[in-house]
Amino acid sequence: MVPSYNNNRLDTLESWLWEAACAIRGEIDAPKFKDYILPLLFVKRLSDVYEDEITELSSEFGSREEAEEIVEDDHALVRFYIPSKARWAEIKKVTTGLGQYLTDAVRAIARENPKLAGVVDLVDFNATASGQRIISDERLASLVQVLSQQRLGLNDVEPDIIGRAYEYLLRKFAEGQGQSAGEFYTPREVAWLMAGILDPEPGESVYDPACGSGGLLIKCQLRLLEKYGTEKNGRKSLSTDIEPVHIYGQEINYGTYAMAKMNAFLHEMEAEIGLGDTMINPYFTSNGRLARFDRVTANPMWNQKYEPSVFENDPYERFKFGVPPGSSSDWGWIQHMYASLNDRGKLALVLDTGSVSRGSGNQGSNRERDIRKKFVEGDLVEGVILLPENLFYNTSAPGIILIINRDKPDERKGKVILINASQQFAKGRPKNYLTDEHIEKVSAIYLDYREEEGLSKIITNEESVSNDYNLSPSRYVALNDQEEVLPLEEAVVQLQAAEEERQAVDKELDEVLKKLGLGGTS
């Protein structure tokens, strides 16, 4: 499933890019490397591709001078028109005032190419903090010098290789960024696993309402390329009769939104990415209704908190199954994604383990369990995969992949496959990871929808009812008789949910006592 071609070239690019990161290391915090390196890497690629296109046009128009004059008049002849001052050959010549020069250069690119506005020109290379430059001209010059060592033109590196090198940088930045890393980066192997699960077909639409840097969306397109692409000169591409997937995403953070756009451009993929808070203001709507897609995928922030009014007063009618508790909006995200599916659509998202078990077995009502119950009763849940611990950059806790299908095949109706993949990993630093073999194994079990001893079990919806709608794979697929240990983060969420339920009961009791003339409890 994971592309393995041109790995030597990829290793070279990765080493080179990390050398570039080290060129500004020490002057700024490691997490901020990406703010400077990623846009410049993007400019380098744009400039080298532009030079290659001019060279190709030169043979058509007779000379380079003639080609450049014609392109000046008709920018549509090239992918992106790069003004002369923003071309890499000119950038390399600058010896003074480099920060301001780079800032002006990226703004010039954005002016000439509206699709790149708010993407390439986001950073101010001349910015200061407390009266001091954040990154000096000397360090910027070192960065430019290192980036100049490799050409990134059409004949130098294929889009997937440079895209993968870009994601290598994202991973390296995530390793140094701790808690906030999960806001922009889902581990590459988890993204590949989810792409295998969704298994999009040519021409289908794929949507991520919390897209971060776009990795989940891009992996869906690369999955299609692996299935239907033909290889020529070590590079895979789709034939003209195979339609690519159509990519849509929304991201709340402006800087991360720019990363997603750059990521798609570097992979040479068409992607429509919207900016804003999906839960409060969904970007993809039409005539007051949500747009609907063939496939939906996401790794939203786990146990995110929203005010209840966001769900109770929703103009898009997304939360028909119930209002999630204030302690966790996991089932708010699930309902948004479900509402964004067309009638034949399937979704897969990553959440914390408690999202499929909280409230089960407790006396009284529980909002999450009650919402989960309606999804099971509607025969919408197709599978749950328990992932290993310490995969994600913002937590050491394991996650789950929940798969919901509006159009289950007949042989899967009334059933749910539960896969306990908690031991399918290799130890790594600083994080564990899934190997290609693990990805292939887990995705094959799901796609084949089969039981395997110690790894997967298929239960009926009735069995989940008897377990009070607990869909945790570890409850049904035990490993070495180990007891399930509740992560501390999950215990905190459960306590918050219990306190919320207690307050709701107290409020109801107050109303009853007041009606009886007995006063309230407070």
Stockholm file with secondary structure:
# STOCKHOLM 1.0

chainA/1-522         MVPSYNNNRLDTLESWLWEAACAIRGEIDAPKFKDYILPLLFVKRLSDVYEDEITELSSEFGSREEAEEIVEDDHALVRFYIPSKARWAEIKKVTTGLGQYLTDAVRAIARENPKLAGVVDLVDFNATASGQRIISDERLASLVQVLSQQRLGLNDVEPDIIGRAYEYLLRKFAEGQGQSAGEFYTPREVAWLMAGILDPEPGESVYDPACGSGGLLIKCQLRLLEKYGTEKNGRKSLSTDIEPVHIYGQEINYGTYAMAKMNAFLHEMEAEIGLGDTMINPYFTSNGRLARFDRVTANPMWNQKYEPSVFENDPYERFKFGVPPGSSSDWGWIQHMYASLNDRGKLALVLDTGSVSRGSGNQGSNRERDIRKKFVEGDLVEGVILLPENLFYNTSAPGIILIINRDKPDERKGKVILINASQQFAKGRPKNYLTDEHIEKVSAIYLDYREEEGLSKIITNEESVSNDYNLSPSRYVALNDQEEVLPLEEAVVQLQAAEEERQAVDKELDEVLKKLGLGGTS
#=GR chainA/1-522 SS CCCCTTHHHHHHHHHHHHHHHHHTBTTBCGGGHHHHHHHHHHHHHHHHHHHHHHHHHHHHHSSHHHHHHHHHHCGGGSSSCCCGGGSHHHHTTCCSSHHHHHHHHHHHHHHHCGGGTTTTTCCCTTCEETTEESSCHHHHHHHHHHHTTSCCSTTTCCHHHHHHHHHHHHHHHHHTTGGGGGGTCCCHHHHHHHHHHHCCCTTCEEEETTCTTSHHHHHHHHHHHHHHCEEETTEEECCTTSCCCEEEEEESCHHHHHHHHHHHHHTTCCEEEEESCTTTSCSCEETTEECCEEEEEECCCTTCCCCHHHHHTCTTCCCTTCCCCTTCCHHHHHHHHHHTEEEEEEEEEEEEGGGGTTTTTCSSCCHHHHHHHHHHHTTCEEEEEECCSSCSTTCSSCEEEEEEETTCCGGGTTEEEEEECTTCCBCCSSSCBCCHHHHHHHHHHHHHTCCBTTTEEEEEHHHHHHTTTCCCHHHHSCSTTCCCCCCHHHHHHHHHHHHHHHHHHHHHHHHHHHHTTSCCCC
#=GC SS_cons         CCCCTTHHHHHHHHHHHHHHHHHTBTTBCGGGHHHHHHHHHHHHHHHHHHHHHHHHHHHHHSSHHHHHHHHHHCGGGSSSCCCGGGSHHHHTTCCSSHHHHHHHHHHHHHHHCGGGTTTTTCCCTTCEETTEESSCHHHHHHHHHHHTTSCCSTTTCCHHHHHHHHHHHHHHHHHTTGGGGGGTCCCHHHHHHHHHHHCCCTTCEEEETTCTTSHHHHHHHHHHHHHHCEEETTEEECCTTSCCCEEEEEESCHHHHHHHHHHHHHTTCCEEEEESCTTTSCSCEETTEECCEEEEEECCCTTCCCCHHHHHTCTTCCCTTCCCCTTCCHHHHHHHHHHTEEEEEEEEEEEEGGGGTTTTTCSSCCHHHHHHHHHHHTTCEEEEEECCSSCSTTCSSCEEEEEEETTCCGGGTTEEEEEECTTCCBCCSSSCBCCHHHHHHHHHHHHHTCCBTTTEEEEEHHHHHHTTTCCCHHHHSCSTTCCCCCCHHHHHHHHHHHHHHHHHHHHHHHHHHHHTTSCCCC
//
